[in-house]
Amino acid sequence: MAKIADAVEHALAARATAGSPGGTTGRTLASGEGWTVADVICCAGPDDRSFEERHHTFAIAIVLAGTFQYRSTPGRELLTPGSLMLGTAGWCFECGHEHGAGDRCVSFSYTPAHFERLAFDAGVRGRAGFGCVRLPPLRALAPFVARAGAGALGTSDIAWAELGIELAARTLQIAKGLPRAGGCVPPGAVARVTRTVRLIERHPEAPFTLAALAHAARLSPYHFLRTFQQVAGTTPHQYLLRTRLRAAAARIASGNQSILDAAFDAGFGDISNFNRTFRAEFGVSPRRFRREIRNPE
């Protein structure tokens, strides 16, 4: 997690030194017929103006670090680490950083013809595309986030073509089952949740309680719980747990720590509970996860 976020901090520092406006830089990780995947780092902040753009391909971006606001045809959402940004070819969109600077994503792009074939093969009928602009951090998506993060860091030789197909199919299946975006979240609520999300991201190992996070957001626990779930798409407890699991998974994938140390450094105090939780999230034990992520067949 720290290494993933370090690249964002370096980009922000370089921008501040140069006095240049915020922007994005992309590094192509792999490509094939009809698809491309890139490691994208953005150093935009609250003082940078957002511009309306258009998706020319279908896009699924896995957020690895930072936060940003994403507005597109179906609605507007806050994107946080572990969530997926969804883009349908032809949609207009804007990305903004009103409440925090910088983010990093692994972004998959699919040509319309390739994506429509993937959707058909995955059993998703009707017009290919998304009815929502984001998927929140979900257990079903955790393995994809972990593998993409390991691939961006270079700690694993990822089969990007396979990952892109699996990700598109699973994302479409989940997104088709969600209600269309609706309603409007007050900007103040987004700012409060962004503050706590970035606090958790910086210190996932800290012993956060609902009361402590609510205090940081300057809300009562009752209103904080409701606001966080509305904006982030998950409860504070679920978000904190998945942030710790991603941090542990990144440490395990790097191979530089024992599994016990990785668990404790990520904020887990009981190794047996960690093993159960990790298996429930990623579908395999920590030991097998390390073996599969570092030596894919």
Secondary structure as a PSIPRED ss2 file (coil, helix, strand):
# PSIPRED VFORMAT (PSIPRED V4.0)

   1 M C   1.000  0.000  0.000
   2 A H   0.000  1.000  0.000
   3 K H   0.000  1.000  0.000
   4 I H   0.000  1.000  0.000
   5 A H   0.000  1.000  0.000
   6 D H   0.000  1.000  0.000
   7 A H   0.000  1.000  0.000
   8 V H   0.000  1.000  0.000
   9 E H   0.000  1.000  0.000
  10 H H   0.000  1.000  0.000
  11 A H   0.000  1.000  0.000
  12 L H   0.000  1.000  0.000
  13 A H   0.000  1.000  0.000
  14 A H   0.000  1.000  0.000
  15 R H   0.000  1.000  0.000
  16 A H   0.000  1.000  0.000
  17 T H   0.000  1.000  0.000
  18 A H   0.000  1.000  0.000
  19 G C   1.000  0.000  0.000
  20 S C   1.000  0.000  0.000
  21 P C   1.000  0.000  0.000
  22 G C   1.000  0.000  0.000
  23 G C   1.000  0.000  0.000
  24 T E   0.000  0.000  1.000
  25 T E   0.000  0.000  1.000
  26 G E   0.000  0.000  1.000
  27 R E   0.000  0.000  1.000
  28 T E   0.000  0.000  1.000
  29 L E   0.000  0.000  1.000
  30 A E   0.000  0.000  1.000
  31 S E   0.000  0.000  1.000
  32 G E   0.000  0.000  1.000
  33 E C   1.000  0.000  0.000
  34 G C   1.000  0.000  0.000
  35 W E   0.000  0.000  1.000
  36 T E   0.000  0.000  1.000
  37 V E   0.000  0.000  1.000
  38 A E   0.000  0.000  1.000
  39 D E   0.000  0.000  1.000
  40 V E   0.000  0.000  1.000
  41 I E   0.000  0.000  1.000
  42 C E   0.000  0.000  1.000
  43 C C   1.000  0.000  0.000
  44 A C   1.000  0.000  0.000
  45 G C   1.000  0.000  0.000
  46 P C   1.000  0.000  0.000
  47 D C   1.000  0.000  0.000
  48 D C   1.000  0.000  0.000
  49 R C   1.000  0.000  0.000
  50 S C   1.000  0.000  0.000
  51 F C   1.000  0.000  0.000
  52 E C   1.000  0.000  0.000
  53 E E   0.000  0.000  1.000
  54 R E   0.000  0.000  1.000
  55 H C   1.000  0.000  0.000
  56 H C   1.000  0.000  0.000
  57 T C   1.000  0.000  0.000
  58 F E   0.000  0.000  1.000
  59 A E   0.000  0.000  1.000
  60 I E   0.000  0.000  1.000
  61 A E   0.000  0.000  1.000
  62 I E   0.000  0.000  1.000
  63 V E   0.000  0.000  1.000
  64 L E   0.000  0.000  1.000
  65 A E   0.000  0.000  1.000
  66 G E   0.000  0.000  1.000
  67 T C   1.000  0.000  0.000
  68 F E   0.000  0.000  1.000
  69 Q E   0.000  0.000  1.000
  70 Y E   0.000  0.000  1.000
  71 R E   0.000  0.000  1.000
  72 S E   0.000  0.000  1.000
  73 T C   1.000  0.000  0.000
  74 P C   1.000  0.000  0.000
  75 G E   0.000  0.000  1.000
  76 R E   0.000  0.000  1.000
  77 E E   0.000  0.000  1.000
  78 L E   0.000  0.000  1.000
  79 L E   0.000  0.000  1.000
  80 T C   1.000  0.000  0.000
  81 P C   1.000  0.000  0.000
  82 G C   1.000  0.000  0.000
  83 S C   1.000  0.000  0.000
  84 L E   0.000  0.000  1.000
  85 M E   0.000  0.000  1.000
  86 L E   0.000  0.000  1.000
  87 G E   0.000  0.000  1.000
  88 T C   1.000  0.000  0.000
  89 A C   1.000  0.000  0.000
  90 G C   1.000  0.000  0.000
  91 W C   1.000  0.000  0.000
  92 C E   0.000  0.000  1.000
  93 F E   0.000  0.000  1.000
  94 E E   0.000  0.000  1.000
  95 C E   0.000  0.000  1.000
  96 G E   0.000  0.000  1.000
  97 H C   1.000  0.000  0.000
  98 E C   1.000  0.000  0.000
  99 H C   1.000  0.000  0.000
 100 G C   1.000  0.000  0.000
 101 A C   1.000  0.000  0.000
 102 G C   1.000  0.000  0.000
 103 D E   0.000  0.000  1.000
 104 R E   0.000  0.000  1.000
 105 C E   0.000  0.000  1.000
 106 V E   0.000  0.000  1.000
 107 S E   0.000  0.000  1.000
 108 F E   0.000  0.000  1.000
 109 S E   0.000  0.000  1.000
 110 Y E   0.000  0.000  1.000
 111 T C   1.000  0.000  0.000
 112 P H   0.000  1.000  0.000
 113 A H   0.000  1.000  0.000
 114 H H   0.000  1.000  0.000
 115 F H   0.000  1.000  0.000
 116 E H   0.000  1.000  0.000
 117 R H   0.000  1.000  0.000
 118 L H   0.000  1.000  0.000
 119 A H   0.000  1.000  0.000
 120 F H   0.000  1.000  0.000
 121 D H   0.000  1.000  0.000
 122 A C   1.000  0.000  0.000
 123 G C   1.000  0.000  0.000
 124 V C   1.000  0.000  0.000
 125 R C   1.000  0.000  0.000
 126 G C   1.000  0.000  0.000
 127 R C   1.000  0.000  0.000
 128 A C   1.000  0.000  0.000
 129 G C   1.000  0.000  0.000
 130 F C   1.000  0.000  0.000
 131 G C   1.000  0.000  0.000
 132 C C   1.000  0.000  0.000
 133 V C   1.000  0.000  0.000
 134 R E   0.000  0.000  1.000
 135 L E   0.000  0.000  1.000
 136 P C   1.000  0.000  0.000
 137 P C   1.000  0.000  0.000
 138 L C   1.000  0.000  0.000
 139 R H   0.000  1.000  0.000
 140 A H   0.000  1.000  0.000
 141 L H   0.000  1.000  0.000
 142 A H   0.000  1.000  0.000
 143 P H   0.000  1.000  0.000
 144 F H   0.000  1.000  0.000
 145 V H   0.000  1.000  0.000
 146 A H   0.000  1.000  0.000
 147 R H   0.000  1.000  0.000
 148 A H   0.000  1.000  0.000
 149 G H   0.000  1.000  0.000
 150 A H   0.000  1.000  0.000
 151 G H   0.000  1.000  0.000
 152 A H   0.000  1.000  0.000
 153 L H   0.000  1.000  0.000
 154 G C   1.000  0.000  0.000
 155 T C   1.000  0.000  0.000
 156 S C   1.000  0.000  0.000
 157 D C   1.000  0.000  0.000
 158 I C   1.000  0.000  0.000
 159 A C   1.000  0.000  0.000
 160 W H   0.000  1.000  0.000
 161 A H   0.000  1.000  0.000
 162 E H   0.000  1.000  0.000
 163 L H   0.000  1.000  0.000
 164 G H   0.000  1.000  0.000
 165 I H   0.000  1.000  0.000
 166 E H   0.000  1.000  0.000
 167 L H   0.000  1.000  0.000
 168 A H   0.000  1.000  0.000
 169 A H   0.000  1.000  0.000
 170 R H   0.000  1.000  0.000
 171 T H   0.000  1.000  0.000
 172 L H   0.000  1.000  0.000
 173 Q H   0.000  1.000  0.000
 174 I H   0.000  1.000  0.000
 175 A H   0.000  1.000  0.000
 176 K H   0.000  1.000  0.000
 177 G C   1.000  0.000  0.000
 178 L C   1.000  0.000  0.000
 179 P C   1.000  0.000  0.000
 180 R C   1.000  0.000  0.000
 181 A C   1.000  0.000  0.000
 182 G C   1.000  0.000  0.000
 183 G C   1.000  0.000  0.000
 184 C C   1.000  0.000  0.000
 185 V C   1.000  0.000  0.000
 186 P C   1.000  0.000  0.000
 187 P H   0.000  1.000  0.000
 188 G H   0.000  1.000  0.000
 189 A H   0.000  1.000  0.000
 190 V H   0.000  1.000  0.000
 191 A H   0.000  1.000  0.000
 192 R H   0.000  1.000  0.000
 193 V H   0.000  1.000  0.000
 194 T H   0.000  1.000  0.000
 195 R H   0.000  1.000  0.000
 196 T H   0.000  1.000  0.000
 197 V H   0.000  1.000  0.000
 198 R H   0.000  1.000  0.000
 199 L H   0.000  1.000  0.000
 200 I H   0.000  1.000  0.000
 201 E H   0.000  1.000  0.000
 202 R H   0.000  1.000  0.000
 203 H C   1.000  0.000  0.000
 204 P C   1.000  0.000  0.000
 205 E C   1.000  0.000  0.000
 206 A C   1.000  0.000  0.000
 207 P C   1.000  0.000  0.000
 208 F C   1.000  0.000  0.000
 209 T C   1.000  0.000  0.000
 210 L H   0.000  1.000  0.000
 211 A H   0.000  1.000  0.000
 212 A H   0.000  1.000  0.000
 213 L H   0.000  1.000  0.000
 214 A H   0.000  1.000  0.000
 215 H H   0.000  1.000  0.000
 216 A H   0.000  1.000  0.000
 217 A H   0.000  1.000  0.000
 218 R C   1.000  0.000  0.000
 219 L C   1.000  0.000  0.000
 220 S C   1.000  0.000  0.000
 221 P H   0.000  1.000  0.000
 222 Y H   0.000  1.000  0.000
 223 H H   0.000  1.000  0.000
 224 F H   0.000  1.000  0.000
 225 L H   0.000  1.000  0.000
 226 R H   0.000  1.000  0.000
 227 T H   0.000  1.000  0.000
 228 F H   0.000  1.000  0.000
 229 Q H   0.000  1.000  0.000
 230 Q H   0.000  1.000  0.000
 231 V H   0.000  1.000  0.000
 232 A H   0.000  1.000  0.000
 233 G C   1.000  0.000  0.000
 234 T C   1.000  0.000  0.000
 235 T C   1.000  0.000  0.000
 236 P H   0.000  1.000  0.000
 237 H H   0.000  1.000  0.000
 238 Q H   0.000  1.000  0.000
 239 Y H   0.000  1.000  0.000
 240 L H   0.000  1.000  0.000
 241 L H   0.000  1.000  0.000
 242 R H   0.000  1.000  0.000
 243 T H   0.000  1.000  0.000
 244 R H   0.000  1.000  0.000
 245 L H   0.000  1.000  0.000
 246 R H   0.000  1.000  0.000
 247 A H   0.000  1.000  0.000
 248 A H   0.000  1.000  0.000
 249 A H   0.000  1.000  0.000
 250 A H   0.000  1.000  0.000
 251 R H   0.000  1.000  0.000
 252 I H   0.000  1.000  0.000
 253 A H   0.000  1.000  0.000
 254 S H   0.000  1.000  0.000
 255 G C   1.000  0.000  0.000
 256 N C   1.000  0.000  0.000
 257 Q C   1.000  0.000  0.000
 258 S C   1.000  0.000  0.000
 259 I H   0.000  1.000  0.000
 260 L H   0.000  1.000  0.000
 261 D H   0.000  1.000  0.000
 262 A H   0.000  1.000  0.000
 263 A H   0.000  1.000  0.000
 264 F H   0.000  1.000  0.000
 265 D H   0.000  1.000  0.000
 266 A C   1.000  0.000  0.000
 267 G C   1.000  0.000  0.000
 268 F C   1.000  0.000  0.000
 269 G C   1.000  0.000  0.000
 270 D C   1.000  0.000  0.000
 271 I H   0.000  1.000  0.000
 272 S H   0.000  1.000  0.000
 273 N H   0.000  1.000  0.000
 274 F H   0.000  1.000  0.000
 275 N H   0.000  1.000  0.000
 276 R H   0.000  1.000  0.000
 277 T H   0.000  1.000  0.000
 278 F H   0.000  1.000  0.000
 279 R H   0.000  1.000  0.000
 280 A H   0.000  1.000  0.000
 281 E H   0.000  1.000  0.000
 282 F H   0.000  1.000  0.000
 283 G C   1.000  0.000  0.000
 284 V C   1.000  0.000  0.000
 285 S C   1.000  0.000  0.000
 286 P H   0.000  1.000  0.000
 287 R H   0.000  1.000  0.000
 288 R H   0.000  1.000  0.000
 289 F H   0.000  1.000  0.000
 290 R H   0.000  1.000  0.000
 291 R H   0.000  1.000  0.000
 292 E H   0.000  1.000  0.000
 293 I H   0.000  1.000  0.000
 294 R H   0.000  1.000  0.000
 295 N C   1.000  0.000  0.000
 296 P C   1.000  0.000  0.000
 297 E C   1.000  0.000  0.000
